[in-house]
Amino acid sequence: MKQSYFLAAVLSGTLVLTACSGDQGAGEEKTIVEVNDTSLTEEEFIGELKNNVGEQVLNEMVQNIIIQDKSEQLSIDSEQVDAELESFKEDYGVEKDEELLTMLQTQFQLPIDSMDDFKNDFLKPQLVLEELAAADVEITKEDKETYFEENKEDLVSISARHILVEDEDQANEIREELENGADFAELAEEHSTDPGSASEGGDLNTFTRGEMVEAFDEAAFSMEPGEISEPVKSEFGYHIIEVLDKNESYEELEEDIEEKVREEQSKSPEEVMQELMEEANIDVKESSYEDWIQS
């Protein structure tokens, strides 16, 4: 939710800045496109943008200014932003800044040129919302224990690795090699067709229920650490799964539980933003825009 909110804000802000640029003399209508015998002027183009998305964009620009001001009041420093960046990279399985930048530009289509842009326009506002959303949250041990009892099954996490092959006979052969002492990581690098994990010895890191395809999920969560599965068929082929670790007790999951409870008790980004808009000193100088600002 937070990510999609700021994605829209950044995209819309860039749209406005682009549309408003250009050297147009007073009283002149600058033609930007000619279609057959019809000319489209920059004035017409900007007017169409204003009519269709102007209110949304204006509010998002105002909100961005308010959030940037709030980040200074909260003294959110570069160390906090850098820590958020590392967490973001870990969430998306990216190690290098260059890889993340490419992903943000292509997958998310963010109009950013550098990691500094991403940190300032995306991560810092996200930290502002997170801090304000949880400002009044007080979590007790009873809160955490109750949440654990009500959500045990969904909280369990495991770390595992797998070898994925297309043929069941090959899967059985690999399973037999493992029983005879072959190295799991070496076999994964040699045979696995999973491009995301083969080079890492089949390592899938840590995951919770529902993150993998159903057949894999059912098999993995029924196993204990050190156990290697029989071939498990899924839409991708046949998996040989080894569970490396399993976290299922309150003590093992307490940190995750506290994070979940905090999220549950925190205000939504929309609630925080509404409060910030109401608190801000917004003076609309042009009367025709008075009804546009959603404060």
Backbone as CSV, one residue per row, in Angstrom:
resi,resn,N_x,N_y,N_z,CA_x,CA_y,CA_z,C_x,C_y,C_z
1,MET,0.834,-1.203,0.000,0.000,0.000,0.000,0.867,1.250,0.000
2,LYS,1.857,1.287,0.857,2.735,2.446,0.912,3.477,2.623,-0.401
3,GLN,3.941,1.498,-0.956,4.695,1.580,-2.187,3.836,2.107,-3.322
4,SER,2.607,1.596,-3.465,1.763,2.027,-4.566,1.398,3.496,-4.420
5,TYR,1.207,3.969,-3.184,0.870,5.369,-2.958,1.973,6.271,-3.483
6,PHE,3.206,5.986,-3.106,4.292,6.854,-3.527,4.671,6.658,-4.984
7,LEU,4.430,5.482,-5.517,4.649,5.273,-6.939,3.754,6.224,-7.728
8,ALA,2.480,6.306,-7.350,1.550,7.205,-8.041,1.982,8.659,-7.889
9,ALA,2.420,9.015,-6.690,2.811,10.394,-6.439,4.006,10.806,-7.281
10,VAL,4.999,9.940,-7.342,6.202,10.256,-8.107,5.885,10.360,-9.588
11,LEU,5.120,9.402,-10.107,4.768,9.425,-11.523,3.967,10.665,-11.869
12,SER,2.995,11.008,-11.026,2.155,12.166,-11.301,2.954,13.459,-11.219
13,GLY,3.840,13.549,-10.231,4.645,14.746,-10.091,5.521,14.992,-11.297
14,THR,6.076,13.917,-11.830,6.920,14.041,-13.010,6.100,14.479,-14.206
15,LEU,4.886,13.975,-14.308,4.002,14.331,-15.405,3.757,15.831,-15.417
16,VAL,3.467,16.397,-14.246,3.192,17.824,-14.168,4.413,18.646,-14.529
17,LEU,5.554,18.272,-13.984,6.762,19.028,-14.270,7.095,19.012,-15.752
18,THR,6.884,17.886,-16.398,7.163,17.780,-17.824,6.183,18.610,-18.629
19,ALA,4.920,18.524,-18.250,3.894,19.227,-19.010,4.043,20.739,-18.907
20,CYS,4.572,21.214,-17.795,4.667,22.658,-17.571,5.958,23.256,-18.098
21,SER,6.841,22.432,-18.612,8.109,22.953,-19.097,7.952,23.484,-20.514
22,GLY,8.971,24.215,-20.963,8.946,24.722,-22.331,8.875,26.234,-22.335
23,ASP,9.387,26.840,-23.411,9.413,28.294,-23.535,8.301,28.747,-24.468
24,GLN,7.196,29.125,-23.888,6.065,29.574,-24.674,5.877,31.061,-24.434
25,GLY,5.945,31.841,-25.465,5.800,33.273,-25.335,4.376,33.655,-24.978
26,ALA,4.224,34.824,-24.368,2.905,35.296,-23.965,2.011,35.442,-25.190
27,GLY,0.815,34.873,-25.108,-0.140,35.006,-26.193,0.070,34.041,-27.340
28,GLU,1.168,33.291,-27.344,1.436,32.339,-28.414,0.888,30.970,-28.066
29,GLU,0.432,30.259,-29.087,0.024,28.876,-28.908,1.017,28.002,-29.667
30,LYS,1.799,27.255,-28.924,2.871,26.457,-29.510,2.335,25.107,-29.975
31,THR,2.461,24.839,-31.282,2.038,23.555,-31.815,3.045,22.479,-31.436
32,ILE,2.547,21.376,-30.871,3.458,20.296,-30.486,3.285,19.043,-31.349
33,VAL,2.089,18.869,-31.942,1.842,17.727,-32.816,0.908,18.162,-33.940
34,GLU,1.178,17.685,-35.150,0.255,17.894,-36.260,-0.261,16.544,-36.723
35,VAL,-1.574,16.391,-36.764,-2.207,15.151,-37.192,-3.030,15.451,-38.441
36,ASN,-2.594,14.937,-39.581,-3.203,15.283,-40.863,-3.183,16.808,-41.013
37,ASP,-4.312,17.466,-41.044,-4.333,18.929,-41.189,-4.690,19.639,-39.888
38,THR,-4.669,18.895,-38.776,-5.048,19.472,-37.482,-3.831,19.616,-36.579
39,SER,-3.717,20.789,-35.961,-2.601,21.046,-35.049,-3.063,20.917,-33.601
40,LEU,-2.214,20.284,-32.781,-2.453,20.217,-31.342,-1.450,21.139,-30.667
41,THR,-1.963,22.072,-29.868,-1.077,23.016,-29.200,-0.722,22.567,-27.794
42,GLU,0.349,23.147,-27.283,0.759,22.833,-25.919,-0.307,23.284,-24.923
43,GLU,-0.968,24.397,-25.218,-2.021,24.896,-24.350,-3.178,23.893,-24.268
44,GLU,-3.552,23.301,-25.402,-4.614,22.299,-25.409,-4.199,21.059,-24.624
45,PHE,-2.955,20.668,-24.827,-2.436,19.484,-24.149,-2.449,19.670,-22.634
46,ILE,-1.916,20.809,-22.168,-1.864,21.077,-20.733,-3.279,21.217,-20.165
47,GLY,-4.164,21.812,-20.927,-5.545,21.951,-20.481,-6.221,20.605,-20.303
48,GLU,-5.928,19.664,-21.211,-6.504,18.327,-21.118,-5.969,17.597,-19.886
49,LEU,-4.672,17.741,-19.648,-4.081,17.136,-18.446,-4.722,17.707,-17.186
50,LYS,-4.881,19.004,-17.164,-5.464,19.671,-15.993,-6.886,19.181,-15.741
51,ASN,-7.675,19.073,-16.786,-9.063,18.651,-16.634,-9.182,17.197,-16.172
52,ASN,-8.273,16.339,-16.656,-8.397,14.909,-16.380,-7.718,14.470,-15.083
53,VAL,-6.520,14.972,-14.834,-5.773,14.501,-13.658,-5.259,15.634,-12.784
54,GLY,-5.660,16.858,-13.090,-5.116,18.017,-12.378,-5.338,17.996,-10.886
55,GLU,-6.567,17.668,-10.447,-6.858,17.670,-9.004,-6.017,16.643,-8.268
56,GLN,-5.925,15.448,-8.823,-5.133,14.385,-8.195,-3.668,14.787,-8.106
57,VAL,-3.135,15.295,-9.197,-1.714,15.651,-9.245,-1.402,16.792,-8.280
58,LEU,-2.273,17.803,-8.240,-2.038,18.935,-7.340,-1.990,18.464,-5.893
59,ASN,-2.923,17.608,-5.510,-2.932,17.090,-4.140,-1.680,16.285,-3.835
60,GLU,-1.236,15.490,-4.790,-0.048,14.674,-4.553,1.207,15.535,-4.433
61,MET,1.272,16.623,-5.211,2.416,17.542,-5.099,2.417,18.231,-3.733
62,VAL,1.225,18.651,-3.282,1.102,19.276,-1.952,1.510,18.277,-0.870
63,GLN,1.034,17.045,-0.995,1.353,16.012,-0.010,2.848,15.720,0.032
64,ASN,3.492,15.700,-1.117,4.944,15.451,-1.153,5.704,16.535,-0.408
65,ILE,5.270,17.796,-0.564,5.933,18.898,0.142,5.739,18.732,1.650
66,ILE,4.516,18.400,2.062,4.222,18.222,3.485,5.072,17.104,4.077
67,ILE,5.197,15.993,3.349,5.967,14.855,3.861,7.452,15.186,3.950
68,GLN,7.969,15.895,2.950,9.385,16.276,3.002,9.641,17.196,4.198
69,ASP,8.722,18.142,4.450,8.865,19.019,5.616,8.820,18.202,6.908
70,LYS,7.920,17.211,6.943,7.771,16.381,8.142,9.022,15.537,8.378
71,SER,9.671,15.107,7.324,10.888,14.300,7.481,11.985,15.103,8.179
72,GLU,12.005,16.423,7.944,12.982,17.279,8.622,12.610,17.441,10.092
73,GLN,11.315,17.589,10.377,10.870,17.716,11.762,11.167,16.450,12.563
74,LEU,11.044,15.303,11.909,11.295,14.031,12.583,12.780,13.673,12.621
75,SER,13.594,14.505,11.974,15.058,14.288,11.919,15.418,12.919,11.350
76,ILE,14.730,12.542,10.293,15.063,11.282,9.615,16.360,11.495,8.852
77,ASP,17.402,10.769,9.259,18.729,11.013,8.697,19.104,9.970,7.642
78,SER,20.280,10.162,7.065,20.742,9.302,5.971,20.961,7.863,6.425
79,GLU,21.326,7.672,7.703,21.541,6.312,8.205,20.232,5.520,8.200
80,GLN,19.133,6.169,8.604,17.828,5.497,8.586,17.402,5.157,7.165
81,VAL,17.635,6.090,6.256,17.254,5.863,4.853,18.098,4.752,4.250
82,ASP,19.392,4.733,4.573,20.277,3.681,4.053,19.866,2.314,4.591
83,ALA,19.464,2.271,5.861,19.013,1.008,6.455,17.731,0.532,5.764
84,GLU,16.836,1.464,5.439,15.602,1.126,4.730,15.919,0.616,3.329
85,LEU,16.941,1.197,2.715,17.363,0.758,1.382,17.859,-0.682,1.423
86,GLU,18.664,-1.011,2.425,19.176,-2.372,2.541,18.039,-3.364,2.770
87,SER,17.063,-2.960,3.571,15.906,-3.817,3.817,15.107,-4.020,2.531
88,PHE,14.961,-2.964,1.768,14.232,-3.031,0.499,14.941,-3.979,-0.467
89,LYS,16.257,-3.868,-0.551,17.027,-4.744,-1.442,16.904,-6.199,-1.019
90,GLU,16.918,-6.426,0.293,16.774,-7.800,0.806,15.400,-8.374,0.450
91,ASP,14.362,-7.547,0.586,12.996,-7.995,0.268,12.871,-8.431,-1.184
92,TYR,13.573,-7.753,-2.069,13.460,-8.053,-3.496,14.621,-8.893,-4.036
93,GLY,15.475,-9.385,-3.137,16.548,-10.271,-3.549,17.584,-9.615,-4.434
94,VAL,17.857,-8.332,-4.178,18.830,-7.579,-4.966,19.994,-7.184,-4.075
95,GLU,21.214,-7.312,-4.581,22.385,-6.996,-3.765,23.011,-5.651,-4.122
96,LYS,23.081,-5.334,-5.396,23.784,-4.128,-5.836,22.802,-2.999,-6.150
97,ASP,23.256,-1.757,-5.886,22.429,-0.588,-6.174,22.058,-0.514,-7.651
98,GLU,23.007,-0.878,-8.524,22.756,-0.801,-9.969,21.637,-1.753,-10.387
99,GLU,21.613,-2.941,-9.777,20.554,-3.909,-10.081,19.197,-3.374,-9.629
100,LEU,19.155,-2.785,-8.436,17.908,-2.249,-7.912,17.416,-1.097,-8.776
101,LEU,18.323,-0.230,-9.175,17.938,0.912,-10.002,17.309,0.453,-11.309
102,THR,17.909,-0.557,-11.922,17.359,-1.106,-13.166,15.973,-1.686,-12.936
103,MET,15.801,-2.412,-11.828,14.504,-3.001,-11.511,13.450,-1.923,-11.295
104,LEU,13.809,-0.862,-10.592,12.862,0.218,-10.321,12.455,0.940,-11.599
105,GLN,13.397,1.077,-12.512,13.113,1.778,-13.764,12.294,0.930,-14.734
106,THR,12.528,-0.387,-14.725,11.852,-1.258,-15.685,10.595,-1.902,-15.104
107,GLN,10.734,-2.577,-13.963,9.590,-3.284,-13.373,8.564,-2.331,-12.773
108,PHE,9.043,-1.328,-12.011,8.139,-0.376,-11.375,7.907,0.871,-12.231
109,GLN,8.754,1.050,-13.254,8.649,2.188,-14.162,8.723,3.520,-13.420
110,LEU,9.580,3.569,-12.423,9.785,4.819,-11.700,10.704,5.728,-12.520
111,PRO,10.328,6.990,-12.696,11.171,7.912,-13.465,12.287,8.494,-12.600
112,ILE,13.224,7.651,-12.215,14.345,8.087,-11.381,15.647,7.809,-12.109
113,ASP,16.616,8.678,-11.877,17.909,8.545,-12.548,19.001,7.997,-11.645
114,SER,18.751,7.996,-10.344,19.802,7.579,-9.410,19.189,7.027,-8.137
115,MET,20.031,6.373,-7.331,19.570,5.866,-6.046,19.257,7.012,-5.088
116,ASP,19.927,8.151,-5.268,19.610,9.312,-4.429,18.177,9.762,-4.660
117,ASP,17.736,9.741,-5.934,16.342,10.078,-6.240,15.388,9.118,-5.528
118,PHE,15.707,7.830,-5.591,14.841,6.819,-4.984,14.776,7.002,-3.476
119,LYS,15.915,7.254,-2.859,15.944,7.417,-1.402,15.168,8.656,-0.960
120,ASN,15.310,9.742,-1.711,14.662,10.990,-1.317,13.173,11.006,-1.642
121,ASP,12.806,10.483,-2.818,11.414,10.577,-3.279,10.543,9.406,-2.835
122,PHE,11.164,8.321,-2.419,10.378,7.128,-2.089,10.630,6.635,-0.668
123,LEU,11.889,6.345,-0.341,12.181,5.735,0.949,11.991,6.698,2.121
124,LYS,12.438,7.931,1.973,12.275,8.882,3.081,10.798,9.142,3.377
125,PRO,9.951,9.384,2.367,8.513,9.529,2.662,7.919,8.284,3.310
126,GLN,8.378,7.110,2.883,7.869,5.877,3.480,8.218,5.808,4.961
127,LEU,9.412,6.223,5.318,9.820,6.237,6.726,8.977,7.218,7.542
128,VAL,8.646,8.350,6.928,7.795,9.324,7.610,6.449,8.706,7.947
129,LEU,5.825,8.076,6.953,4.513,7.459,7.168,4.580,6.353,8.208
130,GLU,5.617,5.522,8.131,5.751,4.415,9.078,5.893,4.934,10.511
131,GLU,6.727,5.955,10.679,6.960,6.478,12.030,5.702,7.110,12.605
132,LEU,5.007,7.892,11.797,3.793,8.553,12.280,2.657,7.554,12.488
133,ALA,2.587,6.545,11.645,1.515,5.548,11.754,1.593,4.767,13.054
134,ALA,2.818,4.527,13.523,3.012,3.704,14.721,3.344,4.531,15.959
135,ALA,3.232,5.843,15.845,3.668,6.721,16.941,2.949,6.446,18.254
136,ASP,1.664,6.110,18.193,0.882,5.913,19.414,0.660,4.440,19.760
137,VAL,1.342,3.559,19.078,1.154,2.123,19.301,1.951,1.661,20.521
138,GLU,1.294,0.954,21.408,1.967,0.362,22.568,1.638,-1.129,22.588
139,ILE,2.651,-1.961,22.423,2.442,-3.405,22.305,2.805,-4.092,23.611
140,THR,1.876,-4.871,24.138,2.121,-5.615,25.375,2.460,-7.070,25.055
141,LYS,2.999,-7.760,26.035,3.286,-9.179,25.859,2.001,-9.957,25.610
142,GLU,0.925,-9.529,26.260,-0.370,-10.195,26.069,-0.837,-10.046,24.621
143,ASP,-0.614,-8.859,24.026,-0.975,-8.636,22.622,-0.259,-9.644,21.728
144,LYS,1.036,-9.812,21.983,1.842,-10.704,21.137,1.439,-12.169,21.321
145,GLU,1.218,-12.554,22.576,0.840,-13.950,22.839,-0.522,-14.280,22.222
146,THR,-1.452,-13.332,22.306,-2.781,-13.539,21.713,-2.669,-13.673,20.200
147,TYR,-1.861,-12.817,19.597,-1.686,-12.873,18.140,-1.066,-14.205,17.728
148,PHE,-0.103,-14.668,18.510,0.547,-15.943,18.209,-0.469,-17.090,18.250
149,GLU,-1.287,-17.129,19.283,-2.264,-18.208,19.425,-3.283,-18.197,18.279
150,GLU,-3.632,-17.007,17.803,-4.649,-16.888,16.761,-4.087,-17.083,15.348
151,ASN,-2.754,-17.002,15.214,-2.157,-17.040,13.866,-0.973,-17.998,13.751
152,LYS,-0.939,-19.016,14.616,0.204,-19.933,14.652,0.581,-20.471,13.274
153,GLU,-0.407,-21.006,12.595,-0.136,-21.700,11.340,0.474,-20.772,10.298
154,ASP,-0.047,-19.541,10.202,0.452,-18.601,9.196,1.802,-18.008,9.563
155,LEU,2.167,-18.057,10.835,3.421,-17.454,11.282,4.636,-18.351,11.054
156,VAL,4.413,-19.653,10.998,5.527,-20.597,10.844,6.332,-20.262,9.599
157,SER,7.650,-20.240,9.744,8.529,-19.988,8.600,9.583,-21.084,8.521
158,ILE,9.985,-21.370,7.310,11.052,-22.356,7.124,12.080,-21.815,6.137
159,SER,13.281,-22.322,6.252,14.293,-22.070,5.220,14.554,-23.418,4.557
160,ALA,14.672,-23.396,3.249,14.811,-24.650,2.515,15.591,-24.419,1.229
161,ARG,15.967,-25.525,0.606,16.575,-25.470,-0.719,15.950,-26.578,-1.553
162,HIS,16.065,-26.456,-2.875,15.453,-27.478,-3.730,16.243,-27.659,-5.012
163,ILE,15.968,-28.784,-5.637,16.499,-29.074,-6.967,15.283,-29.307,-7.854
164,LEU,15.159,-28.543,-8.910,14.011,-28.639,-9.816,14.459,-29.224,-11.154
165,VAL,13.792,-30.288,-11.566,14.078,-30.910,-12.873,12.747,-31.192,-13.576
166,GLU,12.802,-31.416,-14.880,11.580,-31.622,-15.664,11.080,-33.062,-15.607
167,ASP,12.000,-34.011,-15.419,11.675,-35.432,-15.565,11.632,-36.142,-14.208
168,GLU,10.611,-36.953,-13.973,10.468,-37.657,-12.694,11.579,-38.683,-12.494
169,ASP,11.979,-39.368,-13.565,13.056,-40.353,-13.449,14.351,-39.686,-13.003
170,GLN,14.641,-38.528,-13.584,15.847,-37.800,-13.174,15.741,-37.367,-11.719
171,ALA,14.564,-36.940,-11.307,14.363,-36.543,-9.910,14.636,-37.705,-8.961
172,ASN,14.166,-38.901,-9.328,14.412,-40.084,-8.498,15.894,-40.434,-8.444
173,GLU,16.584,-40.271,-9.571,18.031,-40.541,-9.598,18.777,-39.579,-8.678
174,ILE,18.398,-38.293,-8.720,19.040,-37.294,-7.863,18.748,-37.592,-6.395
175,ARG,17.525,-37.988,-6.119,17.145,-38.356,-4.735,18.017,-39.506,-4.238
176,GLU,18.275,-40.467,-5.106,19.108,-41.614,-4.735,20.551,-41.185,-4.494
177,GLU,21.050,-40.276,-5.324,22.419,-39.765,-5.132,22.543,-39.074,-3.775
178,LEU,21.523,-38.329,-3.405,21.541,-37.640,-2.110,21.541,-38.628,-0.963
179,GLU,20.781,-39.697,-1.096,20.756,-40.735,-0.066,22.126,-41.391,0.093
180,ASN,22.895,-41.421,-1.010,24.223,-42.027,-0.990,25.318,-41.033,-0.610
181,GLY,24.914,-39.831,-0.173,25.898,-38.886,0.356,26.329,-37.777,-0.571
182,ALA,25.697,-37.641,-1.740,26.071,-36.573,-2.667,25.755,-35.205,-2.048
183,ASP,26.493,-34.190,-2.494,26.323,-32.839,-1.958,25.114,-32.162,-2.622
184,PHE,24.167,-31.724,-1.809,22.923,-31.140,-2.324,23.204,-29.902,-3.178
185,ALA,24.025,-28.985,-2.669,24.299,-27.730,-3.378,24.947,-27.986,-4.736
186,GLU,25.876,-28.942,-4.775,26.544,-29.248,-6.036,25.563,-29.817,-7.057
187,LEU,24.672,-30.686,-6.615,23.680,-31.260,-7.529,22.698,-30.191,-8.004
188,ALA,22.363,-29.256,-7.136,21.461,-28.170,-7.526,22.102,-27.302,-8.600
189,GLU,23.358,-26.957,-8.404,24.052,-26.132,-9.390,24.183,-26.852,-10.726
190,GLU,24.337,-28.174,-10.666,24.538,-28.959,-11.886,23.234,-29.254,-12.622
191,HIS,22.157,-29.540,-11.891,20.950,-30.046,-12.539,19.709,-29.149,-12.450
192,SER,19.616,-28.300,-11.441,18.358,-27.572,-11.225,18.054,-26.612,-12.370
193,THR,16.789,-26.589,-12.771,16.350,-25.695,-13.846,15.739,-24.404,-13.304
194,ASP,15.792,-24.221,-11.985,15.277,-22.991,-11.386,16.341,-21.901,-11.498
195,PRO,16.140,-20.909,-12.376,17.178,-19.888,-12.583,17.431,-19.015,-11.366
196,GLY,16.443,-18.924,-10.482,16.606,-18.060,-9.319,17.403,-18.654,-8.184
197,SER,17.518,-19.990,-8.147,18.187,-20.608,-7.001,19.318,-21.564,-7.370
198,ALA,19.385,-22.017,-8.606,20.375,-23.029,-8.984,21.801,-22.594,-8.661
199,SER,22.135,-21.354,-9.016,23.498,-20.867,-8.781,23.809,-20.676,-7.301
200,GLU,22.752,-20.687,-6.472,22.923,-20.547,-5.023,22.812,-21.899,-4.326
201,GLY,23.021,-22.973,-5.060,22.927,-24.305,-4.476,21.506,-24.708,-4.141
202,GLY,20.538,-24.067,-4.812,19.131,-24.382,-4.576,18.500,-23.617,-3.436
203,ASP,19.255,-22.720,-2.795,18.776,-22.026,-1.595,17.588,-21.117,-1.912
204,LEU,16.502,-21.263,-1.151,15.287,-20.455,-1.321,15.096,-19.469,-0.172
205,ASN,16.079,-19.383,0.692,16.003,-18.501,1.862,14.812,-18.886,2.746
206,THR,14.279,-17.916,3.496,13.194,-18.186,4.436,11.866,-17.734,3.856
207,PHE,10.813,-18.534,4.054,9.496,-18.175,3.541,8.413,-18.718,4.457
208,THR,7.210,-18.166,4.320,6.059,-18.595,5.103,5.041,-19.274,4.189
209,ARG,3.987,-19.803,4.795,2.970,-20.508,4.009,2.349,-19.577,2.959
210,GLY,2.125,-20.159,1.787,1.461,-19.414,0.729,2.380,-18.705,-0.226
211,GLU,3.678,-18.666,0.071,4.609,-17.972,-0.817,5.073,-18.850,-1.981
212,MET,4.971,-20.158,-1.821,5.356,-21.098,-2.875,4.105,-21.706,-3.501
213,VAL,4.269,-22.391,-4.641,3.129,-23.062,-5.261,2.587,-24.111,-4.291
214,GLU,1.324,-24.438,-4.436,0.614,-25.237,-3.427,1.279,-26.580,-3.130
215,ALA,1.644,-27.351,-4.174,2.224,-28.683,-3.942,3.541,-28.570,-3.174
216,PHE,4.371,-27.590,-3.554,5.647,-27.367,-2.867,5.381,-26.967,-1.417
217,ASP,4.441,-26.048,-1.238,4.102,-25.534,0.084,3.679,-26.662,1.025
218,GLU,2.777,-27.499,0.567,2.271,-28.596,1.401,3.386,-29.548,1.812
219,ALA,4.250,-29.871,0.855,5.338,-30.806,1.151,6.335,-30.196,2.131
220,ALA,6.769,-28.980,1.856,7.813,-28.348,2.662,7.383,-28.154,4.116
221,PHE,6.143,-27.707,4.326,5.703,-27.416,5.690,5.307,-28.669,6.473
222,SER,5.279,-29.803,5.801,5.033,-31.061,6.508,6.337,-31.732,6.924
223,MET,7.463,-31.154,6.546,8.779,-31.751,6.804,9.447,-31.124,8.019
224,GLU,10.478,-31.814,8.512,11.285,-31.327,9.621,12.688,-30.997,9.130
225,PRO,13.423,-30.146,9.846,14.781,-29.795,9.435,15.658,-31.028,9.220
226,GLY,16.414,-31.018,8.117,17.292,-32.131,7.782,16.642,-33.171,6.892
227,GLU,15.323,-33.089,6.739,14.595,-34.071,5.931,14.638,-33.691,4.455
228,ILE,14.793,-34.697,3.600,14.786,-34.505,2.147,13.568,-35.222,1.575
229,SER,12.812,-34.537,0.739,11.555,-35.077,0.239,11.753,-36.063,-0.905
230,GLU,10.711,-36.840,-1.152,10.594,-37.564,-2.403,10.287,-36.525,-3.481
231,PRO,10.381,-36.861,-4.764,10.053,-35.891,-5.808,8.634,-35.343,-5.635
232,VAL,8.513,-34.032,-5.664,7.227,-33.353,-5.521,6.873,-32.704,-6.856
233,LYS,5.744,-33.105,-7.420,5.347,-32.580,-8.728,4.587,-31.267,-8.577
234,SER,4.970,-30.267,-9.393,4.240,-29.000,-9.464,4.142,-28.598,-10.929
235,GLU,3.553,-27.462,-11.182,3.423,-26.980,-12.561,4.772,-26.690,-13.213
236,PHE,5.825,-26.591,-12.396,7.149,-26.270,-12.917,8.006,-27.506,-13.184
237,GLY,7.609,-28.655,-12.661,8.392,-29.870,-12.827,8.398,-30.683,-11.542
238,TYR,9.557,-31.294,-11.242,9.680,-32.138,-10.046,10.734,-31.542,-9.102
239,HIS,10.342,-31.357,-7.861,11.210,-30.749,-6.855,11.727,-31.803,-5.872
240,ILE,13.023,-31.703,-5.569,13.590,-32.410,-4.418,13.848,-31.327,-3.385
241,ILE,13.180,-31.417,-2.247,13.220,-30.346,-1.238,13.981,-30.801,0.001
242,GLU,14.831,-29.933,0.496,15.464,-30.173,1.803,15.137,-28.995,2.713
243,VAL,14.517,-29.274,3.844,14.237,-28.232,4.836,15.462,-28.069,5.723
244,LEU,15.950,-26.841,5.827,17.163,-26.565,6.604,16.850,-26.108,8.020
245,ASP,15.770,-25.332,8.159,15.427,-24.795,9.485,13.929,-24.513,9.515
246,LYS,13.361,-24.511,10.720,11.926,-24.279,10.869,11.689,-23.479,12.136
247,ASN,11.008,-22.359,12.014,10.686,-21.523,13.166,9.194,-21.605,13.431
248,GLU,8.818,-22.146,14.604,7.389,-22.302,14.885,7.009,-22.018,16.332
249,SER,7.983,-21.781,17.199,7.655,-21.476,18.594,7.498,-19.968,18.784
250,TYR,6.849,-19.587,19.876,6.658,-18.162,20.175,8.007,-17.452,20.280
251,GLU,8.957,-18.094,20.947,10.275,-17.485,21.154,10.981,-17.241,19.819
252,GLU,10.886,-18.199,18.914,11.536,-18.056,17.614,10.875,-16.984,16.752
253,LEU,9.581,-16.786,16.955,8.810,-15.899,16.085,8.472,-14.558,16.724
254,GLU,8.944,-14.326,17.932,8.515,-13.138,18.681,8.765,-11.839,17.923
255,GLU,9.914,-11.726,17.270,10.222,-10.492,16.521,9.230,-10.277,15.377
256,ASP,8.925,-11.352,14.656,7.953,-11.260,13.564,6.564,-10.940,14.108
257,ILE,6.221,-11.539,15.250,4.907,-11.304,15.850,4.754,-9.835,16.219
258,GLU,5.791,-9.268,16.832,5.724,-7.862,17.231,5.530,-6.956,16.016
259,GLU,6.209,-7.280,14.924,6.065,-6.493,13.703,4.635,-6.580,13.155
260,LYS,4.065,-7.779,13.191,2.703,-7.972,12.706,1.698,-7.211,13.575
261,VAL,1.877,-7.288,14.886,0.965,-6.592,15.802,1.080,-5.082,15.604
262,ARG,2.299,-4.598,15.412,2.495,-3.165,15.192,1.777,-2.719,13.918
263,GLU,1.892,-3.521,12.862,1.208,-3.192,11.609,-0.308,-3.165,11.821
264,GLU,-0.794,-4.119,12.587,-2.230,-4.246,12.828,-2.774,-3.061,13.609
265,GLN,-1.986,-2.556,14.556,-2.449,-1.473,15.423,-2.125,-0.084,14.873
266,SER,-1.290,-0.016,13.851,-0.896,1.275,13.296,-1.998,1.882,12.437
267,LYS,-1.932,3.185,12.269,-2.844,3.866,11.352,-2.458,3.505,9.912
268,SER,-3.402,3.637,9.026,-3.107,3.402,7.616,-2.375,4.619,7.040
269,PRO,-1.626,4.451,5.943,-0.968,5.604,5.299,-1.965,6.705,4.943
270,GLU,-3.177,6.304,4.534,-4.197,7.295,4.167,-4.627,8.123,5.383
271,GLU,-4.767,7.455,6.531,-5.140,8.171,7.756,-4.057,9.163,8.156
272,VAL,-2.805,8.726,8.072,-1.686,9.601,8.425,-1.653,10.804,7.502
273,MET,-1.815,10.554,6.201,-1.746,11.633,5.228,-2.873,12.627,5.432
274,GLN,-4.066,12.134,5.753,-5.205,13.018,6.012,-4.917,13.918,7.209
275,GLU,-4.350,13.360,8.268,-4.007,14.154,9.449,-2.962,15.218,9.118
276,LEU,-1.972,14.849,8.314,-0.932,15.809,7.931,-1.510,16.946,7.103
277,MET,-2.433,16.615,6.209,-3.075,17.641,5.383,-3.882,18.605,6.255
278,GLU,-4.564,18.062,7.260,-5.385,18.898,8.144,-4.522,19.810,9.014
279,GLU,-3.333,19.326,9.389,-2.432,20.108,10.248,-1.647,21.164,9.473
280,ALA,-1.446,20.942,8.183,-0.579,21.815,7.388,-1.223,23.183,7.143
281,ASN,-0.364,24.160,6.965,-0.822,25.509,6.625,-0.874,25.614,5.099
282,ILE,-2.044,25.352,4.525,-2.208,25.360,3.071,-3.041,26.579,2.681
283,ASP,-2.425,27.500,1.964,-3.088,28.737,1.556,-3.252,28.727,0.035
284,VAL,-4.468,28.484,-0.428,-4.729,28.421,-1.869,-4.882,29.847,-2.396
285,LYS,-3.946,30.271,-3.212,-3.920,31.646,-3.699,-4.870,31.880,-4.871
286,GLU,-5.130,30.855,-5.638,-6.008,30.970,-6.802,-7.345,30.321,-6.471
287,SER,-8.410,31.127,-6.436,-9.720,30.664,-5.962,-10.276,29.487,-6.762
288,SER,-9.914,29.388,-8.031,-10.455,28.300,-8.850,-9.934,26.930,-8.416
289,TYR,-8.891,26.927,-7.559,-8.321,25.669,-7.085,-8.760,25.310,-5.658
290,GLU,-9.588,26.151,-5.053,-9.931,25.960,-3.644,-10.595,24.603,-3.381
291,ASP,-11.448,24.184,-4.274,-12.165,22.916,-4.078,-11.310,21.690,-4.421
292,TRP,-10.136,21.927,-4.960,-9.281,20.797,-5.368,-8.504,20.216,-4.190
293,ILE,-8.099,21.049,-3.249,-7.247,20.592,-2.157,-8.079,19.824,-1.134
294,GLN,-7.701,18.581,-0.915,-8.472,17.670,-0.057,-7.936,17.694,1.374
295,SER,-8.124,18.820,2.034,-7.614,18.926,3.409,-8.746,18.829,4.407
